Amino acid sequence: MKTSLLSVLFLVICTSAYADGLRALRKDRIQAKKCETCHARTSSGIVHDWENSLHAKARVTCIDCHEAEKTDVDAMAHEGVYISPLVTPKDCSRCHPRQVAEFNQSLHHKASSFVQDLSGDRAGDNVLAYHIEGEAAAINGCEKCHGSVVKVKDGKLDPDTWPNNGIGRINPDGSKGSCTACHTRHKFSIAEARRPETCGTCHMGPDHPQLEIYNESKHGVIYASEGHTWNLDVSSDAWDTKHHRAPTCATCHMSGIGELTPTHNVSSRLSWELERPRTSKTDNWEEKRSAMKTVCLSCHSRSWADNHYHQFDRAVELYNKEYFDPIKQGMDALYAEKYLTKDKFDEMIEYKYFEFWHHEGRRARMGASMMAPDFTQWHGFYELAKHRLELKHMMQEIREEKDKKDR
């Protein structure tokens, strides 16, 4: 008798919970339909993109992503519900926990810290844009790729920090990142995220021209010739060489090609830190290089992959020892002996030195890593050689002029 009563009670509880779930689901569907109907008139592009997305096929609606709790910092009352226009990795992690966890281990996750700290104070490269070029330069330049610290003022998103889809954006809910930097709203296309042009939104230009380097490489030439015929919509665990004849950025850095597991940690296969002033090995670099070589071995022989890295390593070592180290030693001496002030970018030589490693040095190293000879040579080591000599002359002139004034 006791068992029977417990069974009935359990059934009632489950049925009640199920009914509540259905009511909540029905309410969400009604609310979602209201979103679709209204936005079809006011911003039809959003609705059309969503209708053509995998989210729509999976019945993931506007309210599933945008609904907020009343207590959320960025919550806004809208048409009878609380929503936020800002969908964050924390929101996405409800359905994509693995992808967000992998992203959180990557350099992309840290991107905003390269230009500002958690309070939003500009730092790093952004010192130049913010303090020398002006605040608007930093907001519209550096932070559009690196990410801003999104702030809320008077119940609204601060217009100096939003809109922003920078890859390392610091969100009001404490999460970092912006999935829409690669999977743009509201279609969230996997094919779009796999195209080099998408990465080229940020990875291009004088200081890190990965897109231009890729376009010059044989990989890029093949993609330009026939990439439009490739199937880029295949699921990440199945996308392999039968779907593309040459790699895109995503193939090498993220794909599950061969024996590899797909990852959103774009740093997990990098053995050198090429963006730094002086190149250094990454943590666990042998394991990371082995993973990247696995990508190479999908199309190339072992000797080809090994010999490529031999040539690449030699270029990195040449940059470190013959170019960066002597100039860094000279600059350090000027600061130590007070020939230069501690303020940044108040001397012309500081601009020249910055471009030496931040522009020319990166082009030389990245060109070698991705097999673009023109970027390695003429945009890279040639410029380094020319400006190494010029920097040495500038150092000597600074010493002579100050010594003359002090006499």
Helices and strands as residue ranges (DSSP letters): H 2-42, H 44-51, H 54-57, H 62-66, E 76-78, E 81-83, H 89-92, H 97-103, G 108-114, H 126-127, I 128-133, H 135-140, H 142-146, E 152-153, E 156-157, G 179-181, H 190-194, H 196-199, H 210-216, H 218-226, G 227-229, G 241-243, H 249-253, E 272-273, E 280-281, H 285-296, H 302-318, I 319-324, H 325-336, H 348-355, I 356-361, H 362-369, H 373-376, I 377-381, H 382-406
